[in-house]
Amino acid sequence: MKKLSRFGFMMFERIAELAQEYVNKLKIAAPGIKVKVESLSGGNQQKVVLAKTLATESELLIFDEPTRGIDVGAKQEIYQLMADAVNEGKSILLISSDMEELLGMSDRIYVLTEGKVAGCLEGNEIAQVEVMRLMSEVMI
């Protein structure tokens, strides 16, 4: 809000510039910045959510099921945007029930089952069999 307001008044020109900047950066397919988000495809809706998050310039980004319900092409774009954020020095907390997504996007995985931390996997330890092993230990 500090970037988009002055003395409590919204700077609508700056808001429009920022919106257009993220439409271009994230390749959001929309006829314009004033279109309603719900009229966009699922993948483009996810990109809008991501754009709003990135615009805050937070150091920690939390993604909860970021690719649920979107097509494969849009998933790849979201993954690339996440990788770009990490390369810019941001940290990402990814919450996902998609095993392939977790294995492909994580450098550390905490397995939580029934409200308990079953374990942590890092680097070369990250494998589907290890995640499943940790899940089953708590379930027994």
Secondary structure as GFF3:
##gff-version 3
##sequence-region A 1 140
A	DSSP	beta_strand	5	6	.	.	.	ID=ss1
A	DSSP	beta_strand	9	10	.	.	.	ID=ss2
A	DSSP	alpha_helix	12	25	.	.	.	ID=ss3
A	DSSP	three_ten_helix	37	39	.	.	.	ID=ss4
A	DSSP	alpha_helix	42	55	.	.	.	ID=ss5
A	DSSP	beta_strand	60	64	.	.	.	ID=ss6
A	DSSP	alpha_helix	72	87	.	.	.	ID=ss7
A	DSSP	beta_strand	91	95	.	.	.	ID=ss8
A	DSSP	alpha_helix	99	105	.	.	.	ID=ss9
A	DSSP	beta_strand	108	113	.	.	.	ID=ss10
A	DSSP	beta_strand	116	122	.	.	.	ID=ss11
A	DSSP	three_ten_helix	123	125	.	.	.	ID=ss12
A	DSSP	alpha_helix	128	139	.	.	.	ID=ss13
###
